[in-house]
Every structure is written in C-alpha cells, then in structure tokens.
C-alpha cells in the first residue's frame, strides 16, 4: 500500500508535467490544426537552457526564468521563420507537419553540437529533503513539481478563459477568418500561442531535469510523444483536456510500472490513447467536428 | 515557360528512354567494381525505396498520412528473423509469411479508420509504431528483448548463399524493389488505384460515387503494411542483426521525409527521395554533427519553396482516357487538371 501511494504521488507529479508539455501541443493544434512535432525538441531546448544558465551561476529560479524567456522566444522564431510563410502560401497541412519534423531535427542536433549527446548531471535544486507521513516516505521534489505545475496550469486556464487575449485565442481557434474580421490580429495570437507553448515546455524541461538530475538532447522525444498522447487523450485543443490527459497518463503509467512491470511503462500512454480514440474519436473532452458539405 | 517547367517537360517526354537507361545502369552496377560500402548503400536505398513506395500508397494516393510504417517494417523484420532462426524456415518462405503477417497487422491498424479521420488517424498510427517497438523490447522470451537477435542467416538460392561478395544481396534487393514497383504501378492504374485517388481528392464525393471508402482505406493500409513487411524481411538478413532500436519513430519520420522530398503521389519521387536522404548523411560526413542539422534544414526549405517535392511535377492525367476522347475534351477545354 505504501508503495502504491508513493507511485500514485509520483504519477500525479509526472502527470502534471506531461500536462504542461501537452498544453503546448493543444494550444497550437487548437489554433492551427497542426501537430507540432518540434515541441519535444523545444522542451529539450528548455531543459538545456536551464542547465546552461545554472552553469553560469544564475541560481535555480532566475535560471528557469531565463530559460523560459529564451525558449518562449524560440517558439516565436519557429513560427515566424518556418510556419508563418507556409500559412501565407496556404500550403497543404502535410507541409507544415514535415516542417515541424525538420525543425525538431535542427534543434535536437544543434543541442548535440553545443552540449554533446551524453547525459549531463543537472543540479538537484528543488530537493528540500524527504519526509515521512503516516509511515510512508515522500520526496519533496514531487511536491514542488506538482505545486509549480498546478499553479502554472491554473494560470494558463485563467488566461485563456478569463482575459481578453484568451478570448481572442478562443475566437481564433473557433474560426480564424471570422476572428480576423472582428478585428483580432490572428498572426499575433498565433505568435503568442507559440510563446506560451515554448515557455511552459521550458518550465517542464527545467523541472524534469531537476527531478531526474539529468539532461540530454534526446530527452524530449519520449516525453514529447507521451505528452502528445495525453493531449489527444483529453481532447486536443482543449486545455482542461490536456490537464486530465496528462494526469491520466502519469498516474496510469506509474501504476502500470508497479503491477505490470516497469518495462511496459512507456507504452501505456499509447495503449490508453488508442483505446480512448476508438471509443471516443475526439478524445475525452474534445468536440466532434461536424463537416458541412 | 520557366526553367523548371522546361526541365520537367524534357524529362517527361523522354521518360521511357531515361527509364531504360536507369534500369540498365542498375543491373550493370556490380560490374563497375564498387566497394562493399557503396554496394551496401545501394541496397539500403532499395530497402527505403520499398518503404516509401509503401507509404506512398497510403499517404500519396489515398491521402491518409501514416506515421507507423516503421512498425510494419519491424514486424516484417522480426517475423522473418524468428521464423528463420527458431523454426528453421528458408528465407523465401519466411519472406512470404512475414509479408502476410505485416499485412494482417495493417488490417488491424486499418480498422480504426472506420472511425478516425485526418490528424487522429495519424496519431493512432504513430502510437501503433511505438507499441510495436515496446512489445519487441519487452517480449523477451520470443524477441530476446533489447539485446536483439544476432547471426541472422543470409538468404540462399539453389544452395548458393546470396552475400555482398557475390552481389546476390544487391540483385535480390533490385528484384524485390522491381516487383514492388510493378505491383504499385498496377494497383495505381487499376480500379483500386482510382478509388484511392478519389478518396484523397474528396472523401465525401467518393462516397457519393459509390466507393466504399472504409474498405478501400483499410485495403491501402494492408497493401502498405505488406510491402513494408517485405522490406523488413529483407533488411534483417542483410544486416544480420536486429534490435528494437533499429525501428524507432525516426524510421517512420525518415520514410515520410523521403516520400515528401521526392514528391508524394508520384513513383519516381520515391526512389529519388530515398536515394537523396540516404546518400546525403554519407557524403556529408565531413560536416560531423552538423549534417543532421542540415538534414532538417533541407526539409524545412523544401516545404517552403517546393512543397510538391523535387520530382512532384504533373505530367499525366489522373485517369487514362482514350485518345479520341482526350482530343475531344481538350478541344472543349474541359480536360481535368494534370496529376
């Protein structure tokens, strides 16, 4: 039982990090109907930026903030240099998808060039020691990770649902053309979306780096796929969906690791995903899009 | 007419000539006495040509982007290997079984298309590829897990082992690719191929015309999976060693990149894309770590400036009409756009 509760906490903490990465997929998909395959690499970039700034003796919090800013900017640069021209040309959706695959290649290999492909130790900066509660030992890292992610996700929800910018984002997601006729600058909304996606990926990267105390250029690959599965699971394009999807993936894979064996941990996300998609094709919280002829 | 348009016309008017020259060159290639390294690259190109041709059936003609073709490739490779090593079957019979087995898994993956469209389908295929890899990694008793399978025997024909030194592997690759190519061409120019194209162009309209869209989409997946399985079954004995990490998502994304670089919906583009993206990292070894940065850059620039692919020009009508009808329609100005 003690192990079960430990794994559950572990799963919840990891799940919220997945949710934080999933938000990046969801926001972009909601607005552009594009699966952004470069997001995993952006996450790895965020973790490396944090690693770099920690190495410059920034201290943990300023380092993460610096990483957040620079990764958010990276998201904007990706959009402006590679994706915006494609939108302007109205090219086919597959072109944008392949572009993001290419960008992911570029970012990941630039990280290899700069930092090397090996695993590098990351400081254990938010470990406040372990504590025991009701005979069960908890690590404080999980709680810090859980708390920070939860606050950030709620903040994102608040921005999207309660502010004017959020309203503009939702309007663009619903119908970009109508939104632009209502005086919304669709291009700057898209830029903002990439900024938010990049920034949340950077925080997730920094925290996972601190949690496992290791960063490497390939780290974004698995978590990117899982977070992506999580966002689809919840209903891609929906923020609460990303949150629930992330938590589900995190908890189920931790518990599966306990009962089925840790080898199957990484495949759980996809198994749940396929089952959910077959039963509910638009995900748990997604709306079925009606095609009008 | 601009320069690319002229080049395209030049090549397409003489395509039978170029076709013959390329086939003759490929058949005579071992006579030039290239090193084992270069012959190996040629074999790898032919494997990837098969994989991209397989993807082309699903993504290029039917318009359903699959990111799980690496999974079928893995299934083909593992099925053939395990049959050869554990059951002692010959290469040829395991090739057939592996292709059939991959086809069946393609049928199973194709079934979700009953309910899923567009991006969601892409996602499920991606998940499928990952699940296949996880199963290969964890089903230790059968697949030997992450350690992989070693010492896969070379295929043999009438008692002669086909290897690099007697160029048997090269000719086997060439024959398999040729068979797959002929098969693809026949499919594309048949009723089935026209149904595929109709689904790609407009699924609802295709349905209205009485095409059973679900049936044809599943069929496209099955054919694609079977061909990928053949490529896998050939790959395993060629390298002699396979492990789950030979079949990561990178393979699927590489196949897609090749198909798109060459030009989805054309067959010539598949060979070209495969050759270009296999040769590029080899010739650019001097760039070291930067070569995969440039690889990504090529993809991005291609999508920006020539999204239809380098060889994605349109030289043919989507369907064959009789000469008389074609002339009449041209006179009326009502010929459909070139494919």
Interface residues (C-beta under 8 A of the other chain):
Chain A: X29 X33 X35 X37 X82 X85 X86 X91 X92 X94 X95 X96 X97 X98 X99 X101 X102 X103 X104 X105 X106 X108 X109 X110 X112 X113 X221 X225 X228 X229 X232 X236 X261 X263 X264 X266 X267 X270 X271 X273 X274 X277 X278 X281 X282 X291 X293
Chain B: X59 X65 X112 X115 X116 X117 X119 X120 X122 X123 X124 X126 X127 X128 X130 X131 X134 X135 X137 X138 X204 X249 X253 X256 X257 X260 X264 X289 X290 X292 X293 X295 X296 X297 X298 X299 X300 X302 X303 X304 X307
